[in-house]
Amino acid sequence: MSNPPRVLSPLALSGLAALLVGLGLGRFAYTALVPGLIGEGWIAAGEAGPLAAANFAGYLVGALGAAPLARRFGAATTLRLTMAATAAALVAGAVPWGLVWLALARFAAGIGGAVLMVVAPTAVLRFAEPARRGAIAGIVFTGIGLGIALSGTLVPILARSGVAATWIALAVAASILALATRNRWPDVPLSPPAPHEKGLPKGFLLFALAYCTDAAGFVPHTVYWVDFVARELGRGLPAGGLQWTIFGLGAALGPIVVGRAADRFGFRAALSGALLVKGLAVALPLLSVGFPALALSSLVVGALTPGAAMLASGRAGEIAGVGRHAGAWALATAAFAATQALAALAFSRLLAATGSYLALYAGGAILLVLGAGLVLIGARPTPRA
């Protein structure tokens, strides 16, 4: 379906805003807050992983419920309400009522992030020309990276005023974006698949397994990276915040770059290459913990965190076709979320057993390289619909 840029661009920017709220602020800003939460006594060092697992569990619930919600209420209403609810979950994080309360707040933010992740890209891509889907998806998924970049820059500064003030600032930013985009969404319902289209598309299971290796492979970076630099390496919170800022800058640029690669080479080839490069970047701390190696690891893993998700969304569309994209992407997102929840717990136990963050990065790298191979041997894409 062809649409003039004046129609598509505002919609793509609304998609960017949705992922900025749901993933950039609602999810990944937590990583930059971990040292502050530990330093102010809100959580113990060993509780960072279980809190992340609560967020991942909420992400799983949201992924499973996203498509039914959008079919029932329409994409526009679902997106408006979910952006507002995610802002409310960030406000809840500012209330110091203990670990269980904070886990519930992270769980709620996870639900919001998943619903926005499933519904916003599929709503936008319905209006994209086939030859431009990579570029348009790149704009939408840049929202994740912008949120990470902002959190890496601002959270360490805001943390000087306390963790509670930081949560409130994130909530205010999310609320502004929710209000700015509330009238931008087309009220297009997501239709269920036709009876003859039910069941999993050919090649979906292998693709989903590969996407799950990505889910687990970068958990050490998104949960422990700032703390690794700040406390494990003894370089302080400003140094950790700088690495997260570099991570965020990479994340802001990555979707645009890999989106153009997808338009040129196809989502399958681009996704396989991205997972391989991402695995090598996760392994860099095993070779060196000097600033250049850490910065390169931050930049590349950052770029390929939303970048790989964008490529996976496009690959789901290649496998399932535009009409079944929402359902296939929701299932892949649910599998991704379940894997991340389990991986967060597994990596926290590995950290407790070994006392070394490096063991986490070795494990993550192996999983990502495996995922690259799984994508490569998967079915070739069907012609674009």
Buried (B, 14 or more C-beta within 10 A) or exposed (E): EEEEEEEBEEBBBBBBBBBBBBBBBBBBBBBBBBBBBBEEEBBEBEBBBBBBBBBBBBBBBBBBBBBBBBBEBBBBBBBBBBBBBBBBBBBBBBEBEEBEEBBBBBBBBBBBBBBBBBBBBBBBBBBBEBEBBBBBBBBBBBBBBBBBBBBBBBBBEBBEEBBBEBBBBBBEBBBEBBEEBBEBBBEBBBEBBEEEEEEBBEBBEBBBBBBBBBBBBBBBBBBBBBBBBBBBBEBBBEBBBBBBBBBBBBBBBBBBBBBBBBBEBBBBBBBBBBBBBBBBBBBBBEEEBEEEBBBBBBBBBBBBBBBBBBBBBBBBBBBBBBBBBBBBBBBBBBBBBBBBBBBBBBBBEBBEEEEEBBBBBBBBBBBBBBBBBBBBEBBEBEEBE
